[in-house]
């Protein structure tokens, strides 16, 4: 199960934001977002970011409103 800390970056990345834009939106550094992506790839068994995002879509988590996740930070 993914937590809020994982959901927020995934939600924004699924909307097409870059790591830099995602970091800015969440108040994190771009390196931190890259690290989160790498950790999620490992956790879910994805080989790259594109595969990770496809897997995230398949999880059927409601990513439509990522701002609800941002408040968890």
C-alpha positions as CSV (number, residue, x, y, z in Angstrom):
1,X,0.0,0.0,0.0
2,X,1.3,3.4,-0.9
3,X,1.1,6.2,1.7
4,X,0.3,9.9,1.2
5,X,4.0,10.7,0.9
6,X,4.1,8.4,-2.2
7,X,0.7,9.4,-3.5
8,X,1.3,13.1,-3.9
9,X,4.3,12.9,-6.2
10,X,2.7,10.1,-8.2
11,X,-0.5,12.1,-8.6
12,X,1.4,15.1,-9.9
13,X,3.6,13.1,-12.2
14,X,0.6,11.3,-13.6
15,X,-0.8,14.7,-14.5
16,X,2.3,15.3,-16.6
17,X,4.3,17.5,-14.3
18,X,8.1,17.1,-14.4
19,X,10.1,16.2,-11.3
20,X,11.0,19.9,-11.0
21,X,7.4,21.1,-11.1
22,X,6.3,18.3,-8.8
23,X,9.1,19.3,-6.3
24,X,8.1,22.9,-6.5
25,X,4.4,22.1,-5.9
26,X,5.2,19.9,-2.9
27,X,7.9,22.1,-1.4
28,X,10.6,19.5,-2.0
29,X,13.8,19.5,-3.9
30,X,13.9,18.0,-7.4
31,X,16.5,15.5,-6.1
32,X,14.1,14.4,-3.4
33,X,11.4,13.8,-6.0
34,X,13.9,11.8,-8.1
35,X,14.8,9.8,-5.0
36,X,11.1,9.1,-4.2
37,X,10.5,7.9,-7.8
38,X,13.5,5.6,-7.6
39,X,12.3,4.2,-4.3
40,X,8.8,3.7,-5.7
41,X,10.2,2.0,-8.8
42,X,12.0,-0.5,-6.5
43,X,9.0,-1.0,-4.3
44,X,6.7,-1.7,-7.2
45,X,9.2,-3.5,-9.3
46,X,9.2,-1.0,-12.1
47,X,12.2,-0.7,-14.5
48,X,11.7,3.0,-15.2
49,X,9.6,6.0,-14.5
50,X,7.2,5.3,-17.4
51,X,6.6,1.8,-16.1
52,X,6.1,3.2,-12.6
53,X,3.4,5.6,-13.8
54,X,1.6,2.9,-15.7
55,X,1.6,0.7,-12.6
56,X,0.3,3.7,-10.6
57,X,-2.6,4.1,-13.0
58,X,-3.3,0.4,-12.6
59,X,-3.5,0.7,-8.8
60,X,-6.8,2.6,-9.3
61,X,-6.0,5.1,-6.6
62,X,-7.9,8.4,-7.0
63,X,-5.2,10.7,-8.3
64,X,-7.6,13.3,-9.6
65,X,-7.1,15.7,-6.7
66,X,-3.5,15.6,-5.7
67,X,-4.0,18.7,-3.5
68,X,-5.7,16.5,-1.0
69,X,-2.4,14.7,-0.6
70,X,-0.3,17.8,-0.3
71,X,-1.9,18.6,3.1
72,X,-0.4,15.4,4.5
73,X,3.1,16.9,4.2
